[in-house]
Amino acid sequence: RRRLAPLNEDNGRFLLLAALIAAYLSAGATVFSALESPSEAAAQLRWNRTLHNFSRIFNISLPELRAFLRSYEAAMAAGIRVDALRPRWDFPGAFYFVGTVVSTIGFGMTTPATVAGKLFLIVYGLFGCAGTILFFNLFLERIISLLAFIMRACYERQLQRSGLLPSNFRRGPSVSGVGSLVGWKPSVYHVMLILGIFAITLSCCASAMYTAVEGWNYVDSLYYCFVTFSTIGFGDLVSNQKAAYQHQGLYRFGNFIFILMGVCCIYSLFNVISIIIKQVLNWVLKKFECRCCPKCHKSSTRLSRRNAITPGARLRRHNVAMDADGQYDSDTEGRRLSGEMISMRELTASSKVSLAILQKQLSETANGYPRNVCINTRQNGFSAGVGALAIMNNRLAETSDSR
């Protein structure tokens, strides 16, 4: 009978994150239910009282009044309002709509009503959303590169002031770390702090504009900025919906720039926060490592007490580079006297492994591959992550494989 494979680190992290998300959703549902449910019940009570009073005062039956209200709800769903609004499907309105589609904001205040429009939206959104996600990833890569360049310059200036670098030191032509400070990477916590400050500043400026132009209070404007920039897009507050504004062209341009920069910035900030959440999960997994198996715990404790060099373990960890050296596949030759002694053949094999690993790293560096590429060929191409996660792993210090 085959035994089930042990739970590896990736699956353990996935299951732990799924459990935490479920607990987070349950806690959020409990809080929002406690906050909003009394208000909803009170609003429903007030509406029923108003409806009955209106029916009694104007001598209109409740079924007729409810039928009229259903027609009004259908008109609202179609985009018709009592106050005059700008046309929904002129070119500026349609451009606003496609922007909310490809950015996955999806306010919902404008939806296609024809069958042809709905079918076209499926194809249009498929390629548009994919291209926009690629644009967000490229923006993330460049904003991280810019922050790394600035933080690297500040770090070099700090080293020059402390006397660790000469005053006439010049930075190399590359920003990626091959120039002056080889291997230096910016801290993910510093990047998160900078992106957080920039996102807060951008939201405050945009909220001031919406408060002045739309007439909302400042809290509602901040709420709209977060809902829009995070692509949640509830649609209860939507900007640029009145028929006319003062300096309408300037306001539309400013609205577009704020939404574009806000979505890109919040997307980058979300990815940095996700990296920190992943580090917390790794820390939790290390705390629970081998505690469920007393046998492994005892063996690791016993091995930690022995003050011995064991290159055999190093050979097992780095078995990839030994594939080309067939004469070192067997450990039966060269009999060892005890656990604390090392055979000369084993020591020579360990040196061979270290030399092979060094040659592989030098070859990859010369060919332009990143320095943190995993040496183990048994891992697949997705071991370093894909998309935004791979960008963060390659460019930030706390996410590198050596940490």
C-alpha positions in Angstrom: 0.0 0.0 0.0 1.4 3.4 -1.0 1.9 5.9 1.7 0.7 9.5 1.2 3.5 12.0 0.6 4.3 14.2 3.5 2.9 17.7 3.5 5.6 20.0 2.0 6.2 23.7 2.8 4.2 25.1 -0.2 1.1 23.0 0.6 1.4 23.7 4.3 1.6 27.5 3.5 -1.4 27.2 1.2 -3.5 25.4 3.7 -2.5 27.7 6.5 -3.4 30.8 4.4 -6.7 29.3 3.4 -7.5 28.7 7.1 -6.5 32.3 8.0 -8.6 33.7 5.1 -11.6 31.7 6.2 -11.2 33.0 9.8 -10.6 36.6 8.4 -13.8 36.4 6.4 -15.8 35.1 9.3 -14.5 37.8 11.6 -15.2 40.5 9.0 -18.8 39.2 8.4 -19.4 39.2 12.2 -18.2 42.8 12.6 -20.1 44.1 9.5 -23.2 42.3 10.5 -23.1 43.8 14.0 -22.4 47.3 12.6 -24.8 47.4 9.7 -27.7 45.1 10.6 -29.4 47.5 13.1 -29.2 50.3 10.6 -30.7 48.2 7.9 -33.6 47.1 10.1 -34.3 50.7 11.1 -34.2 51.9 7.5 -36.6 49.1 6.5 -39.0 50.1 9.3 -38.9 53.8 8.3 -39.6 52.8 4.7 -42.6 50.7 5.5 -44.0 53.5 7.6 -43.5 56.1 4.8 -45.1 53.7 2.3 -48.2 53.2 4.3 -48.5 56.9 5.1 -48.2 57.8 1.4 -50.8 55.2 0.5 -53.2 56.6 3.1 -52.7 60.3 2.4 -53.0 60.1 -1.4 -55.6 57.3 -1.4 -53.4 54.9 -3.5 -53.5 51.2 -3.0 -50.3 49.5 -1.9 -50.2 47.1 -4.9 -50.4 50.0 -7.3 -47.8 51.9 -5.4 -45.4 48.9 -5.3 -45.9 48.3 -9.1 -44.9 52.0 -9.7 -41.8 51.6 -7.5 -40.8 48.4 -9.3 -40.9 50.4 -12.6 -38.8 53.1 -11.0 -36.2 50.5 -9.9 -36.0 49.1 -13.4 -35.4 52.7 -14.7 -32.6 53.2 -12.2 -31.0 49.9 -13.3 -31.1 51.2 -16.9 -29.3 54.4 -15.8 -32.2 56.8 -15.6 -32.3 59.2 -12.8 -34.6 62.0 -11.6 -31.8 64.6 -11.9 -30.2 65.3 -15.2 -27.1 63.2 -15.8 -24.6 63.1 -18.6 -25.2 60.6 -21.4 -23.9 57.1 -20.4 -22.9 55.9 -23.9 -21.3 58.9 -25.6 -17.6 58.6 -26.2 -16.4 60.0 -22.8 -19.0 57.8 -21.0 -18.1 54.7 -23.0 -14.4 55.4 -22.4 -15.0 55.6 -18.7 -16.9 52.3 -18.9 -14.2 50.4 -20.7 -11.6 51.8 -18.2 -13.6 50.3 -15.3 -13.9 47.0 -17.2 -10.2 46.4 -18.0 -9.1 47.6 -14.6 -11.7 45.2 -13.0 -13.2 48.1 -11.0 -16.7 47.4 -12.3 -18.8 50.2 -10.7 -21.9 48.8 -12.3 -23.6 52.1 -12.9 -23.3 51.4 -16.7 -23.9 48.0 -18.2 -24.5 46.9 -21.8 -28.2 46.2 -22.5 -28.0 44.7 -26.0 -27.0 41.1 -26.7 -24.3 42.2 -29.1 -22.8 44.5 -26.4 -22.8 41.7 -23.8 -21.0 39.3 -26.2 -18.5 41.9 -27.3 -17.8 42.7 -23.6 -16.8 39.0 -23.0 -14.1 39.1 -25.7 -13.1 42.7 -25.0 -12.7 42.1 -21.3 -10.7 38.9 -21.8 -7.8 40.6 -23.6 -8.3 43.9 -21.9 -8.0 42.6 -18.3 -5.0 40.4 -19.3 -3.2 43.4 -20.8 -4.0 45.6 -17.8 -2.7 43.0 -15.4 0.5 42.9 -17.4 0.7 46.7 -17.3 0.3 46.6 -13.5 3.1 44.1 -13.2 5.4 46.2 -15.4 4.5 49.2 -13.3 5.4 47.3 -10.2 8.7 46.3 -11.7 9.6 49.8 -12.6 8.5 51.4 -9.3 10.5 48.8 -7.4 13.5 49.6 -9.7 13.1 53.3 -9.0 12.8 52.8 -5.3 15.8 50.5 -5.3 17.9 53.1 -7.2 17.0 55.8 -4.7 17.5 53.6 -1.6 20.8 52.3 -3.0 22.0 55.9 -3.5 21.0 56.8 0.1 22.7 53.6 1.4 25.9 54.4 -0.4 25.9 58.0 0.9 25.4 56.6 4.4 28.4 54.3 4.0 30.5 57.2 2.7 29.6 59.3 5.7 30.5 56.4 8.0 33.8 55.9 6.3 33.1 52.4 4.9 33.3 53.6 1.3 35.7 56.1 -0.2 34.5 59.6 -1.0 35.4 59.3 -4.7 33.3 56.1 -5.0 31.3 55.9 -8.2 28.3 53.7 -8.8 28.4 51.1 -11.5 26.4 51.4 -14.7 23.9 48.7 -13.6 21.1 49.3 -11.1 20.5 45.7 -10.5 23.4 45.1 -8.1 26.3 44.1 -10.2 28.0 47.5 -9.8 29.1 48.9 -6.5 27.4 46.8 -3.8 27.1 43.3 -5.1 24.1 41.5 -3.7 22.5 44.5 -1.9 18.8 44.6 -2.2 16.2 47.1 -0.7 14.2 46.0 2.3 10.7 45.0 1.6 9.6 46.8 4.8 11.1 50.1 3.5 9.4 49.6 0.2 6.1 49.0 1.9 6.5 52.1 4.0 7.3 54.3 0.9 4.4 52.9 -1.1 2.0 53.3 1.8 3.0 56.9 2.3 2.6 57.6 -1.4 -0.8 55.8 -1.5 -2.1 57.8 1.5 -0.8 61.1 0.0 -2.5 60.3 -3.3 -5.7 59.3 -1.7 -5.8 62.5 0.4 -5.2 64.7 -2.7 -7.8 62.9 -4.7 -10.3 63.1 -1.8 -9.8 66.8 -1.6 -10.6 67.1 -5.3 -13.8 64.9 -5.0 -15.0 66.9 -2.0 -14.6 70.2 -3.8 -16.1 69.1 -7.1 -18.6 66.3 -6.3 -19.9 67.8 -3.0 -19.2 64.7 -0.9 -17.8 64.9 2.6 -14.2 64.0 3.1 -14.8 60.6 4.7 -17.0 59.6 1.7 -14.3 60.8 -0.6 -11.7 58.7 1.2 -14.0 55.7 1.1 -14.5 56.2 -2.6 -10.8 56.4 -3.2 -10.1 53.2 -1.4 -13.0 51.3 -3.1 -11.9 52.5 -6.5 -8.1 52.2 -6.2 -8.4 48.7 -4.8 -10.7 47.8 -7.7 -13.5 46.7 -5.4 -15.9 49.1 -7.1 -19.1 48.9 -5.2 -20.7 51.7 -7.3 -22.6 53.4 -4.4 -20.4 56.5 -5.0 -19.3 57.2 -8.6 -17.4 60.3 -9.8 -18.0 62.3 -12.9 -21.7 61.5 -13.2 -23.3 64.9 -13.2 -24.4 66.5 -16.4 -22.0 69.4 -16.2 -19.1 70.6 -14.1 -17.0 73.7 -13.9 -13.8 73.1 -15.8 -15.2 69.7 -16.9 -12.3 68.7 -19.2 -9.7 69.4 -16.5 -11.7 67.5 -14.0 -12.1 64.5 -16.2 -8.4 64.5 -16.9 -7.6 64.8 -13.2 -10.1 62.0 -12.4 -8.5 59.7 -14.9 -4.9 60.4 -13.7 -5.9 59.9 -10.0 -7.7 56.6 -10.7 -4.8 55.3 -12.9 -2.1 56.2 -10.4 -4.1 55.1 -7.5 -4.9 51.6 -8.9 -1.2 51.1 -9.9 0.0 52.2 -6.5 -2.5 50.2 -4.5 -1.8 47.1 -6.6 1.9 47.4 -5.9 1.2 48.0 -2.2 -1.0 44.9 -2.1 1.8 42.8 -3.6 4.3 44.0 -1.0 1.8 43.3 1.8 1.2 39.8 0.4 5.0 39.1 0.6 5.0 40.1 4.2 2.0 37.8 4.9 3.9 35.0 3.2 6.9 35.7 5.5 4.6 35.5 8.5 3.2 32.2 7.2 6.8 30.9 6.8 7.6 31.9 10.4 4.5 30.1 11.7 5.4 27.0 9.7 8.9 27.0 11.1 7.5 27.2 14.6 5.4 24.1 14.0 8.2 22.3 12.1 8.8 18.7 13.3 6.7 19.3 16.5 4.1 16.8 15.3 6.8 14.1 14.9 8.7 13.4 18.2 11.0 11.0 16.4 12.3 13.7 14.0 12.6 16.1 16.9 14.7 13.7 18.9 16.9 12.9 16.0 17.5 16.6 15.3 18.3 17.2 18.9 20.7 14.3 19.0 22.5 15.5 15.8 22.8 19.0 17.1 24.8 17.8 20.1 27.4 16.2 18.0 30.3 18.4 17.1 31.2 16.7 13.9 31.6 17.6 10.3 29.3 15.5 8.1 30.0 16.2 4.4 27.7 13.2 3.5 24.7 15.4 4.4 26.1 18.1 2.2 26.3 15.6 -0.6 22.7 14.6 -0.2 21.6 18.3 -0.2 23.6 19.1 -3.3 23.2 15.9 -5.3 22.6 17.8 -8.6 26.1 18.7 -9.3 27.3 15.1 -8.7 25.4 13.6 -11.7 28.5 14.2 -13.9 30.9 12.7 -11.4 30.0 9.0 -11.4 33.1 7.9 -9.4 31.7 9.6 -6.2 28.2 7.9 -6.2 29.1 5.3 -3.7 30.0 5.8 0.0 30.8 2.2 0.6 34.5 2.6 -0.3 36.8 4.1 2.2 35.5 2.6 5.5 34.9 5.2 8.3 36.0 4.3 11.8 33.1 6.2 13.6 30.5 8.9 13.2 33.0 11.6 14.2 35.6 10.6 11.5 35.7 11.6 7.9 37.2 9.5 5.1 39.5 11.2 2.7 37.4 10.1 -0.3 34.3 11.8 1.2 36.2 15.1 1.9 37.5 15.1 -1.7 33.9 14.5 -3.0 32.7 17.5 -0.8 35.3 19.7 -2.4 34.2 18.6 -5.8 30.6 19.4 -5.1 31.5 22.9 -3.9 33.6 23.5 -7.0 30.8 22.3 -9.3 28.3 24.6 -7.6 30.6 27.6 -7.9 31.2 26.9 -11.6 27.4 26.6 -12.2 26.8 30.0 -10.4 29.6 31.7 -12.4 28.2 30.3 -15.6 24.7 31.5 -14.9 26.0 34.9 -13.9 28.0 35.2 -17.1 25.0 34.3 -19.2 22.8 36.9 -17.6 20.7 34.7 -15.3 19.8 36.1 -11.9 22.1 35.2 -9.0 19.3 33.7 -6.9 18.3 31.0 -9.4 17.8 27.7 -7.6 20.5 25.1 -8.4 18.3 22.1 -7.9 17.2 20.9 -11.3 14.4 18.8 -9.9 12.4 22.0 -9.3 10.2 23.2 -12.1 10.1 26.6 -13.8 7.6 28.0 -11.4 9.7 27.5 -8.2 10.7 31.1 -8.0 7.1 32.3 -8.4 5.3 34.0 -11.3 4.0 37.4 -12.0 4.2 40.0 -9.2 5.5 37.4 -6.7 8.5 36.6 -8.9 9.3 40.4 -9.3 9.3 40.8 -5.5 11.4 37.7 -5.0 14.0 38.9 -7.4 14.2 42.5 -6.3 13.7 42.7 -2.5 16.0 41.5 0.2 13.6 39.7 2.6 12.2 37.6 -0.2 15.5 36.2 -1.6 16.3 32.6 -1.2 19.3 33.3 1.0 17.2 34.9 3.8 
